[in-house]
Amino acid sequence: MKPIGIALPGAATPAEAGRLAARAEFLGFDAVWALDVRREPFLTCAAAIASTSRITVGTNVVVAFARSPTVTATAAWDLTLWSGGRFVLGLGSQVGPTLQARFGVSVERPGPRLRDYVLAVRACFAAFRRGHGRYDGEFYVIRRPAFQPGSEPDVPEPPIYIAAVNPFMTRIAGQVGDGLAAHPFTTPDYLREVMLPALAAGAARAERVRPPVLLQLVVAPNRDLAAAQMLVYTVPSYRRVLDHAGQPQRADAVLAAAQAGRRLEARTLIDSGYLDLLGIAIGLDQESIQRALQRWLPLADRISLSVPWFGVSHSEQMSLMERLLEQAAPLNAA
């Protein structure tokens, strides 16, 4: 069985994140991943690191453009140092309207900008190691990434995973990323036929080995919660996933209803067939989780299991994750 981890609930407090991370480690999970949904993901990771000793802890993913490269690099470096090299930095660009609405930030050319961002973060890592350095990029210029001179040569640089849906960003992940964080809004066929070739092409262009793929698999107790979560991800930027699946009319209908504010109608259009296309696990039981995993494991190098968070209360998110941990734990030994 390939490595299976969990995505810590977006609503989890640091104390709850630490407790869930310790439980996940005890049950044999490979990793815990922090979402950039409600809490500060770096703080969530700090709590998880403090409560564990072996498993990987990472962000999947942190919104890059809401933070400067130096801020991100400093947090990632400290978490790597504290964890003894167990930290993974997952970065994503976020879709434009959400980036503007949530963070008050708008960017042009997000693909090239994220590529430059990753290189700037790596330049900061190098500066932290040497005690000095600078970066001159297309979008970012950093003159003094280390305010306190000094070097930490024994700290391993944390791997950087890049989130992507569209081929262009996937190629960037292949060029400069240490891994691809595949979005939960995808299909097995889209990952196989579109994303993996794009990832390989990007790696080949940079004369690198194709980086590994991390897939986030949503596990929902019922269709209604799964549909509500997938509606959040059904945005114009991602519609090519449905187009590739031969569902352009379905994409048109869901997007039109959502953009007109008819969310109940849009959720109704996300039926069982729609969710099956996306490879969602419907049912918090071992059989349902295993059935979904069988579709994804041949394609991904590691899996992160998550529970719905949109429209789900804090207490219910925690309850769903407790159930997921218990039901999925035996699969680690399969």
C-alpha positions as CSV (number, residue, x, y, z in Angstrom):
1,M,0.0,0.0,0.0
2,K,1.3,3.5,-0.9
3,P,1.5,6.1,1.9
4,I,-1.8,7.3,3.3
5,G,-2.1,10.4,5.3
6,I,-4.9,12.7,6.5
7,A,-5.8,16.3,6.0
8,L,-6.4,17.9,9.3
9,P,-9.9,19.5,9.5
10,G,-9.9,23.2,8.5
11,A,-11.7,24.2,11.7
12,A,-9.3,22.3,14.0
13,T,-7.7,24.5,16.7
14,P,-4.0,24.0,17.3
15,A,-4.8,21.8,20.3
16,E,-7.2,19.7,18.3
17,A,-4.7,19.5,15.4
18,G,-2.0,18.2,17.8
19,R,-4.3,15.6,19.2
20,L,-5.4,14.4,15.8
21,A,-1.8,14.3,14.6
22,A,-0.8,12.2,17.5
23,R,-3.7,9.8,16.9
24,A,-2.9,9.5,13.2
25,E,0.7,8.7,14.0
26,F,-0.3,6.0,16.5
27,L,-2.7,4.5,14.0
28,G,0.1,4.2,11.4
29,F,-0.8,7.0,9.0
30,D,2.0,8.4,6.9
31,A,1.4,12.1,7.2
32,V,-0.9,14.9,8.4
33,W,-1.5,17.9,6.1
34,A,-2.8,21.4,7.1
35,L,-5.3,23.2,4.9
36,D,-5.3,26.9,4.4
37,V,-9.1,27.2,5.0
38,R,-9.8,28.8,8.4
39,R,-6.7,28.5,10.6
40,E,-3.1,29.6,10.0
41,P,-1.7,26.4,8.4
42,F,1.8,27.0,9.7
43,L,0.5,27.1,13.2
44,T,-1.5,24.0,12.6
45,C,1.7,22.3,11.4
46,A,3.6,23.5,14.5
47,A,1.0,21.9,16.7
48,A,1.2,18.7,14.8
49,I,5.0,18.6,14.9
50,A,5.0,19.2,18.7
51,S,2.7,16.2,19.1
52,T,4.4,13.7,16.9
53,S,7.9,12.2,16.3
54,R,7.9,10.2,13.1
55,I,5.2,11.2,10.5
56,T,5.4,13.8,7.8
57,V,3.8,17.1,8.5
58,G,3.0,19.5,5.7
59,T,0.8,22.1,4.2
60,N,-1.6,21.0,1.4
61,V,-1.6,23.8,0.6
62,V,-0.8,27.3,1.8
63,V,-1.9,30.1,-0.4
64,A,1.4,31.5,-1.6
65,F,0.4,34.9,-2.9
66,A,-1.2,35.8,0.5
67,R,2.4,35.8,1.9
68,S,5.8,37.1,0.8
69,P,8.3,34.4,-0.2
70,T,10.5,35.4,2.8
71,V,7.6,35.0,5.3
72,T,6.8,31.6,3.8
73,A,10.5,30.5,3.7
74,T,11.1,31.5,7.3
75,A,8.1,29.6,8.6
76,A,9.0,26.5,6.5
77,W,12.6,26.6,7.6
78,D,11.7,26.9,11.3
79,L,9.2,24.0,11.0
80,T,11.8,21.9,9.2
81,L,14.3,22.6,11.9
82,W,11.9,21.9,14.7
83,S,10.6,18.7,13.1
84,G,14.0,17.3,12.3
85,G,13.3,17.3,8.6
86,R,9.7,16.0,8.6
87,F,8.1,19.1,7.1
88,V,6.8,19.5,3.5
89,L,5.9,22.9,2.1
90,G,2.8,22.7,-0.2
91,L,2.2,25.9,-2.1
92,G,-0.8,26.9,-4.3
93,S,-1.8,30.0,-6.2
94,Q,-5.5,30.0,-5.4
95,V,-8.1,31.0,-8.1
96,G,-8.2,34.7,-8.8
97,P,-11.7,35.6,-7.5
98,T,-11.1,33.8,-4.2
99,L,-7.6,35.3,-3.8
100,Q,-9.1,38.8,-4.2
101,A,-12.2,38.1,-2.0
102,R,-10.4,36.4,0.9
103,F,-7.0,38.1,1.0
104,G,-7.6,41.3,-0.9
105,V,-4.8,40.4,-3.4
106,S,-4.9,40.2,-7.1
107,V,-2.1,38.9,-9.3
108,E,-1.4,38.6,-13.0
109,R,0.2,35.6,-14.7
110,P,-0.2,33.4,-11.6
111,G,1.7,30.5,-13.2
112,P,5.0,32.3,-14.0
113,R,4.6,34.2,-10.7
114,L,4.3,31.0,-8.7
115,R,7.4,29.6,-10.4
116,D,9.3,32.8,-9.4
117,Y,7.9,32.5,-5.9
118,V,9.2,28.9,-5.5
119,L,12.6,30.0,-6.7
120,A,12.6,32.9,-4.3
121,V,11.7,30.7,-1.4
122,R,14.6,28.4,-2.4
123,A,16.9,31.4,-2.5
124,C,15.8,32.2,1.0
125,F,16.6,28.7,2.1
126,A,20.1,29.0,0.6
127,A,20.6,32.3,2.4
128,F,19.5,30.8,5.7
129,R,22.0,28.0,5.2
130,R,24.9,30.3,4.3
131,G,23.9,33.3,6.4
132,H,23.6,35.7,3.5
133,G,22.1,35.9,0.0
134,R,19.8,37.7,-2.4
135,Y,17.3,36.9,-5.2
136,D,16.6,38.8,-8.4
137,G,13.6,37.4,-10.2
138,E,10.9,38.4,-12.6
139,F,8.4,39.2,-9.9
140,Y,10.3,39.1,-6.6
141,V,13.5,40.8,-5.6
142,I,14.9,40.0,-2.2
143,R,18.0,41.8,-0.9
144,R,18.3,40.6,2.6
145,P,16.3,37.4,3.4
146,A,18.3,36.7,6.6
147,F,18.1,39.6,9.1
148,Q,20.2,37.7,11.7
149,P,23.5,36.6,10.1
150,G,24.4,33.0,10.8
151,S,24.2,29.7,9.1
152,E,22.5,26.4,9.7
153,P,24.1,24.1,7.2
154,D,22.7,20.8,8.7
155,V,19.1,21.7,8.1
156,P,17.6,19.9,5.1
157,E,15.7,22.1,2.8
158,P,12.0,21.2,3.0
159,P,10.5,19.7,-0.2
160,I,8.1,22.0,-2.0
161,Y,4.9,20.6,-3.5
162,I,3.0,22.7,-6.0
163,A,-0.8,22.6,-6.3
164,A,-2.2,22.4,-9.8
165,V,-5.3,21.6,-11.9
166,N,-4.5,23.0,-15.3
167,P,-1.7,21.7,-17.5
168,F,0.3,24.9,-17.5
169,M,0.6,24.9,-13.7
170,T,1.2,21.2,-13.7
171,R,4.2,21.7,-16.0
172,I,5.6,24.3,-13.6
173,A,5.3,21.7,-10.8
174,G,7.3,19.4,-13.0
175,Q,9.9,22.1,-13.7
176,V,10.6,23.4,-10.2
177,G,8.5,21.4,-7.7
178,D,9.6,18.5,-5.5
179,G,6.0,17.2,-5.8
180,L,2.6,17.8,-7.3
181,A,-0.3,18.4,-5.0
182,A,-3.2,17.3,-7.1
183,H,-6.5,19.1,-6.4
184,P,-9.4,17.1,-5.0
185,F,-11.5,18.4,-8.0
186,T,-10.1,16.0,-10.6
187,T,-10.9,12.6,-12.1
188,P,-8.7,9.5,-12.4
189,D,-8.8,9.9,-16.2
190,Y,-7.9,13.6,-16.1
191,L,-5.0,12.9,-13.7
192,R,-3.8,10.0,-16.0
193,E,-4.3,11.6,-19.4
194,V,-3.7,15.3,-18.7
195,M,-1.8,16.0,-15.5
196,L,0.7,13.2,-15.4
197,P,1.9,13.8,-19.0
198,A,2.1,17.6,-18.3
199,L,4.1,16.9,-15.1
200,A,6.5,14.6,-17.0
201,A,6.9,17.2,-19.7
202,G,7.7,19.9,-17.2
203,A,10.3,17.7,-15.6
204,A,11.8,16.7,-18.9
205,R,12.1,20.3,-19.9
206,A,14.1,21.0,-16.8
207,E,16.0,17.7,-17.2
208,R,14.7,16.4,-13.9
209,V,13.0,13.2,-12.7
210,R,9.3,13.5,-12.6
211,P,8.3,14.5,-9.0
212,P,5.8,12.4,-7.0
213,V,2.1,13.1,-6.8
214,L,0.1,13.8,-3.7
215,L,-3.7,13.4,-4.1
216,Q,-6.3,14.7,-1.7
217,L,-9.2,12.3,-1.6
218,V,-12.5,13.7,-0.1
219,V,-14.3,11.1,2.1
220,A,-17.9,12.2,2.8
221,P,-20.5,10.5,4.9
222,N,-23.2,11.2,2.4
223,R,-23.9,12.7,-1.1
224,D,-25.2,16.0,0.3
225,L,-22.0,16.9,2.1
226,A,-19.9,15.7,-0.8
227,A,-22.0,17.8,-3.3
228,A,-21.6,20.9,-1.1
229,Q,-17.9,20.4,-1.0
230,M,-17.5,19.8,-4.7
231,L,-19.6,22.9,-5.5
232,V,-17.0,25.0,-3.8
233,Y,-14.4,23.6,-6.3
234,T,-16.7,23.9,-9.3
235,V,-15.3,27.1,-10.7
236,P,-14.6,28.3,-14.2
237,S,-10.9,27.8,-13.8
238,Y,-11.4,24.1,-13.2
239,R,-14.2,23.4,-15.7
240,R,-11.7,21.7,-18.1
241,V,-11.8,18.7,-15.7
242,L,-15.5,18.2,-16.5
243,D,-15.0,19.0,-20.2
244,H,-12.4,16.3,-20.3
245,A,-14.9,13.9,-18.8
246,G,-17.4,14.6,-21.5
247,Q,-19.6,16.8,-19.3
248,P,-19.5,20.3,-20.8
249,Q,-23.3,20.7,-20.5
250,R,-23.2,19.6,-16.9
251,A,-20.4,22.1,-16.2
252,D,-22.4,24.9,-17.9
253,A,-25.5,24.1,-15.8
254,V,-23.7,23.9,-12.4
255,L,-21.6,27.1,-13.1
256,A,-24.6,29.0,-14.3
257,A,-26.7,28.1,-11.2
258,A,-23.8,28.8,-8.8
259,Q,-23.0,32.2,-10.3
260,A,-26.6,33.2,-10.2
261,G,-26.8,32.4,-6.5
262,R,-29.0,29.3,-7.0
263,R,-26.7,27.2,-4.8
264,L,-29.4,24.6,-3.9
265,E,-30.0,24.0,-7.6
266,A,-26.3,23.8,-8.3
267,R,-25.9,21.2,-5.5
268,T,-28.8,19.2,-6.9
269,L,-27.0,19.0,-10.2
270,I,-24.0,17.5,-8.5
271,D,-25.5,14.0,-8.4
272,S,-24.0,10.6,-7.7
273,G,-22.7,10.3,-11.3
274,Y,-20.9,13.6,-11.0
275,L,-19.3,12.6,-7.7
276,D,-18.4,9.2,-9.1
277,L,-16.5,10.9,-12.0
278,L,-14.5,12.8,-9.4
279,G,-13.6,9.6,-7.5
280,I,-15.1,10.8,-4.2
281,A,-15.6,8.3,-1.4
282,I,-19.2,8.4,-0.3
283,G,-19.5,6.7,3.0
284,L,-17.3,6.8,6.1
285,D,-16.7,3.1,6.2
286,Q,-13.7,1.0,5.3
287,E,-15.3,-0.6,2.2
288,S,-16.2,2.8,0.6
289,I,-12.8,4.3,1.4
290,Q,-11.0,1.3,0.0
291,R,-13.1,1.3,-3.2
292,A,-12.1,4.9,-3.8
293,L,-8.5,4.3,-3.0
294,Q,-8.3,1.5,-5.6
295,R,-9.1,4.1,-8.3
296,W,-6.4,6.5,-7.2
297,L,-3.5,4.4,-5.8
298,P,-2.2,3.4,-9.3
299,L,-1.9,7.1,-10.2
300,A,-0.7,8.9,-7.0
301,D,2.4,8.3,-5.0
302,R,0.8,9.3,-1.7
303,I,-2.8,10.0,-0.6
304,S,-4.3,12.5,1.8
305,L,-7.8,11.6,3.1
306,S,-10.0,14.6,4.0
307,V,-13.5,15.2,5.2
308,P,-15.9,17.9,4.0
309,W,-15.5,21.3,5.6
310,F,-17.8,23.6,3.6
311,G,-21.1,24.1,5.6
312,V,-19.9,21.7,8.2
313,S,-19.8,22.8,11.8
314,H,-16.6,22.7,13.8
315,S,-17.8,19.9,16.0
316,E,-19.0,17.8,13.1
317,Q,-15.7,18.2,11.2
318,M,-13.9,16.8,14.3
319,S,-16.4,14.0,14.6
320,L,-16.1,13.1,10.9
321,M,-12.3,13.0,11.2
322,E,-12.4,10.7,14.2
323,R,-14.6,8.3,12.3
324,L,-12.3,8.5,9.3
325,L,-9.2,7.8,11.3
326,E,-10.8,4.6,12.8
327,Q,-12.2,3.3,9.5
328,A,-9.1,4.1,7.4
329,A,-6.4,2.9,9.8
330,P,-6.6,-0.8,8.9
331,L,-5.9,0.1,5.3
332,N,-2.4,1.2,6.2
333,A,-1.6,-2.4,6.9
334,A,-3.1,-3.7,3.7
